[in-house]
Amino acid sequence: MDIDIFFFIGGIILCFIVINLLLYFYHKNRDAVFFRHIKNRHYTLIEKVETNIESYSKISAKLTYFKADIVFLDQEIFIIPFNKPILQLSKSNEKFPSIFERFEVSFRKVHHNFLEITGNTSLGHFKITLNFKNKNFDLHSVV
């Protein structure tokens, strides 16, 4: 009886590990596809930027905080979090591969070393704050 419980718990832990490994390699492959698509274009990559995303809809509000790589490409901004889908912040209609969700930007503001972006999604409004403190990057060159 006790051995059955150990096998059950071990099976659950093994499934959890396998699912996380599959998600890790899936997102890593999507990131590689995205970077292959933009490799011949001039872009700027800033790694490990503190990112704060607030989203508001009629139903709920959500606050998310994580570190992510940020790609500036023309008037596009891409947020590439570790082991999560890529987010596109844009005013244009250009389609990129491996993009999970596209946010339509209505306002950008630089305040000290922070870039605040507000706009709309299909479900509601959002506010994204990117902290470029200690990144040695001129935010005014991309806004």
Number of C-alpha atoms within 10 A of each C-alpha: 5 7 8 9 10 11 11 12 12 12 12 12 12 12 12 11 12 12 11 13 12 11 14 14 12 15 19 16 13 18 22 12 14 16 15 11 13 13 9 8 10 9 13 14 11 14 15 17 20 17 21 17 17 15 19 16 14 8 7 8 12 10 12 10 12 12 17 22 17 22 18 17 15 13 11 16 20 20 21 22 20 16 16 17 18 23 18 22 23 18 16 10 8 7 9 13 14 19 17 12 13 19 19 20 21 12 11 15 14 14 10 10 16 16 18 17 19 20 19 18 16 10 11 14 18 21 18 20 19 20 19 20 12 8 12 9 13 10 15 9 6 13 12
